[in-house]
Amino acid sequence: ERWTMEGPTHHFALGIGHIAHKIERLARTLNVEYVLVTPETKPAL
């Protein structure tokens, strides 16, 4: 549910494994939005 609330389209990145920190660093460098969705992530209200 959290995943679909972020509204992903065909313009998203999916990281498999323990590389979230690398994707986050790249997003900050490129000044683009980065959202980490995990089973523990609470939905935004």
CYANA upper distance limits for C-alpha pairs under 8 A (distance plus 0.5 A):
  1 GLU  CA      5 MET  CA      6.77
  2 ARG  CA      6 GLU  CA      7.09
  2 ARG  CA     37 VAL  CA      7.38
  2 ARG  CA     41 THR  CA      7.84
  2 ARG  CA     42 LYS  CA      7.85
  2 ARG  CA     43 PRO  CA      6.07
  3 TRP  CA      7 GLY  CA      7.66
  3 TRP  CA      8 PRO  CA      7.89
  3 TRP  CA     37 VAL  CA      6.88
  4 THR  CA      8 PRO  CA      7.08
  5 MET  CA     43 PRO  CA      8.14
  8 PRO  CA     12 PHE  CA      6.71
 15 GLY  CA     19 ILE  CA      6.90
 15 GLY  CA     20 ALA  CA      7.05
 15 GLY  CA     23 ILE  CA      8.07
 19 ILE  CA     23 ILE  CA      6.99
 20 ALA  CA     24 GLU  CA      6.56
 20 ALA  CA     36 LEU  CA      8.07
 21 HIS  CA     25 ARG  CA      6.63
 22 LYS  CA     26 LEU  CA      6.74
 23 ILE  CA     27 ALA  CA      6.65
 24 GLU  CA     28 ARG  CA      6.74
 24 GLU  CA     34 TYR  CA      6.72
 25 ARG  CA     29 THR  CA      6.68
 26 LEU  CA     30 LEU  CA      6.62
 27 ALA  CA     31 ASN  CA      6.24
 27 ALA  CA     32 VAL  CA      5.56
 27 ALA  CA     33 GLU  CA      6.92
 27 ALA  CA     34 TYR  CA      6.46
 28 ARG  CA     32 VAL  CA      6.87
 28 ARG  CA     33 GLU  CA      8.32
 28 ARG  CA     34 TYR  CA      8.34
 37 VAL  CA     41 THR  CA      6.32
